[in-house]
Amino acid sequence: MTIVLEQLATSFIASAAFGLIFNVPKRALVQCGAVGMLGWILYAVLTDQAINAAFAALISAGWVAVLSQIMAKLFRMPVIVFTVSGIIPLVPGGLAYNAMRSAVESEFDAALQLGMQAFMISGAIAMGLVLSEVINRAISRARL
C-alpha cells in the first residue's frame, strides 16, 4: 500500500482540527497536524507490513509522544498540546462504532470481536504514551 495523499491530508486536518477544539495556540496548529500525520504514517506503514494493529498502535503512539516532546522543547509549549491532537488519528473510533452497531443488530460474536480489538488498540495507545514518557524521564535522570 502506498500512503495516499488523502490519508496524509485527512490525518493532518483531523489533528489540527482537534487542536482547534482543544484551544491549542494558533501558532502550534501546523505542528499539531504534523505530529498527527507522522503518527498516522507510521501506523499505516506498520499495518501494511502485516503487523498487528494493536502493536502498530503501540509503536505509533510512542512515536507521537516522542515527536510531541521534541515539538514541546522546540516551541516552548507543554507536551500535552501536541500529544492530544497528535494521537487523534490513531483512535479506533470506527471499530468502536462497528462494535456497537453489531451489538444493536444482535451480532454478538462480531460485536465482541470488534469491541475487543478496539479495546486492545486503545490500551496500546495509552501504553505507548506512558512508555515514551517513562523512557524520556529515565534518560533525563541518567543525564543528571
RODO-2510 file (C-alpha; in nm, 4 decimals, decimal comma):
residues 144
     n   res          X          Y          Z
     1     m     0,0000     0,0000     0,0000
     2     t     0,1243     0,3399    -0,0786
     3     i     0,0217     0,6098     0,1589
     4     v    -0,2092     0,8173    -0,0491
     5     l    -0,2256     1,1913    -0,0332
     6     e    -0,5809     1,1753     0,1058
     7     q    -0,4605     0,9880     0,4158
     8     l    -0,1851     1,2396     0,4748
     9     a    -0,4203     1,5327     0,4290
    10     t    -0,7030     1,3934     0,6413
    11     s    -0,4756     1,2918     0,9278
    12     f    -0,3155     1,6373     0,9222
    13     i    -0,6524     1,8138     0,9116
    14     a    -0,8018     1,5923     1,1829
    15     s    -0,5128     1,6589     1,4178
    16     a    -0,5111     2,0326     1,3520
    17     a    -0,8907     2,0498     1,3886
    18     f    -0,8785     1,8764     1,7256
    19     g    -0,6108     2,1259     1,8188
    20     l    -0,8645     2,3986     1,7468
    21     i    -1,1264     2,2209     1,9566
    22     f    -0,8825     2,1944     2,2497
    23     n    -0,7829     2,5625     2,2214
    24     v    -0,4250     2,4978     2,1168
    25     p    -0,2405     2,8229     2,0440
    26     k    -0,2880     2,9109     1,6782
    27     r     0,0868     2,9175     1,6165
    28     a     0,1047     2,5450     1,7106
    29     l    -0,1726     2,4136     1,4846
    30     v     0,0589     2,3226     1,1979
    31     q     0,2913     2,1352     1,4323
    32     c    -0,0040     1,9524     1,5900
    33     g    -0,1206     1,8488     1,2443
    34     a     0,2297     1,7346     1,1521
    35     v     0,2600     1,5203     1,4660
    36     g    -0,0734     1,3522     1,3946
    37     m     0,0142     1,2986     1,0300
    38     l     0,3534     1,1454     1,1116
    39     g     0,1937     0,9169     1,3700
    40     w    -0,0624     0,8027     1,1151
    41     i     0,2066     0,7426     0,8505
    42     l     0,3914     0,5080     1,0856
    43     y     0,0695     0,3268     1,1784
    44     a    -0,0277     0,2823     0,8130
    45     v     0,3163     0,1523     0,7174
    46     l     0,3234    -0,0938     1,0071
    47     t    -0,0242    -0,2305     0,9438
    48     d     0,0586    -0,2590     0,5735
    49     q     0,3515    -0,4812     0,6701
    50     a     0,1053    -0,7259     0,8331
    51     i     0,1894    -0,6123     1,1859
    52     n    -0,0894    -0,6487     1,4416
    53     a    -0,2966    -0,3312     1,4684
    54     a    -0,2555    -0,3119     1,8467
    55     f     0,1234    -0,3411     1,8241
    56     a     0,1284    -0,0857     1,5413
    57     a    -0,0784     0,1488     1,7602
    58     l     0,1649     0,0984     2,0495
    59     i     0,4660     0,1877     1,8339
    60     s     0,2840     0,4776     1,6656
    61     a     0,1650     0,6216     1,9969
    62     g     0,5197     0,6073     2,1279
    63     w     0,6345     0,7861     1,8122
    64     v     0,3674     1,0538     1,8611
    65     a     0,4793     1,1015     2,2207
    66     v     0,8445     1,1372     2,1182
    67     l     0,7523     1,3857     1,8454
    68     s     0,5378     1,5754     2,0951
    69     q     0,8267     1,6022     2,3385
    70     i     1,0533     1,7305     2,0629
    71     m     0,7941     1,9856     1,9479
    72     a     0,7325     2,0959     2,3067
    73     k     1,1014     2,1707     2,3531
    74     l     1,1364     2,3404     2,0145
    75     f     0,8293     2,5622     2,0519
    76     r     0,8363     2,6021     2,4318
    77     m     0,4906     2,4658     2,4973
    78     p     0,3526     2,1868     2,7154
    79     v     0,3845     1,8358     2,5721
    80     i     0,0110     1,7774     2,6091
    81     v    -0,0579     2,0408     2,3413
    82     f     0,0957     1,8162     2,0779
    83     t     0,0131     1,4772     2,2290
    84     v    -0,3640     1,5172     2,2494
    85     s    -0,4129     1,6408     1,8970
    86     g    -0,1415     1,4144     1,7545
    87     i    -0,2953     1,0960     1,8889
    88     i    -0,6397     1,1577     1,7355
    89     p    -0,5815     0,9766     1,4021
    90     l    -0,4887     0,6580     1,5899
    91     v    -0,8065     0,6394     1,7974
    92     p    -1,0171     0,3397     1,6846
    93     g    -1,3492     0,5216     1,6627
    94     g    -1,4638     0,3291     1,3562
    95     l    -1,4038    -0,0044     1,5273
    96     a    -1,5953     0,1043     1,8354
    97     y    -1,8824     0,2236     1,6186
    98     n    -1,8928    -0,1065     1,4287
    99     a    -1,8833    -0,2980     1,7574
   100     m    -2,1841    -0,1056     1,8876
   101     r    -2,3657    -0,1451     1,5582
   102     s    -2,3078    -0,5205     1,5628
   103     a    -2,4362    -0,5387     1,9201
   104     v    -2,7506    -0,3462     1,8293
   105     e    -2,8062    -0,5781     1,5329
   106     s    -2,7721    -0,8796     1,7683
   107     e    -2,4499    -0,9981     1,6050
   108     f    -2,2836    -1,0567     1,9389
   109     d    -1,9858    -1,2572     1,8126
   110     a    -1,8853    -0,9781     1,5744
   111     a    -1,9575    -0,7156     1,8410
   112     l    -1,7334    -0,8912     2,0909
   113     q    -1,4530    -0,9342     1,8390
   114     l    -1,4653    -0,5725     1,7208
   115     g    -1,5036    -0,4407     2,0736
   116     m    -1,2018    -0,6339     2,1960
   117     q    -0,9962    -0,5128     1,9013
   118     a    -1,0940    -0,1514     1,9744
   119     f    -1,0144    -0,2053     2,3423
   120     m    -0,6726    -0,3541     2,2615
   121     i    -0,5831    -0,0679     2,0279
   122     s    -0,6974     0,1905     2,2831
   123     g    -0,4917     0,0232     2,5542
   124     a    -0,1911     0,0062     2,3232
   125     i    -0,2202     0,3786     2,2550
   126     a    -0,2228     0,4519     2,6275
   127     m     0,0715     0,2200     2,6872
   128     g     0,2689     0,3791     2,4053
   129     l     0,2211     0,7249     2,5515
   130     v     0,3167     0,6101     2,9007
   131     l     0,6200     0,4095     2,7884
   132     s     0,7548     0,7013     2,5928
   133     e     0,7218     0,9301     2,8929
   134     v     0,8866     0,6758     3,1233
   135     i     1,1781     0,6314     2,8837
   136     n     1,2140     1,0089     2,8453
   137     r     1,2271     1,0593     3,2215
   138     a     1,4769     0,7757     3,2655
   139     i     1,7037     0,9302     3,0034
   140     s     1,6773     1,2780     3,1550
   141     r     1,7565     1,1425     3,5033
   142     a     2,0525     0,9455     3,3716
   143     r     2,1996     1,2684     3,2328
   144     l     2,1937     1,4303     3,5781
***
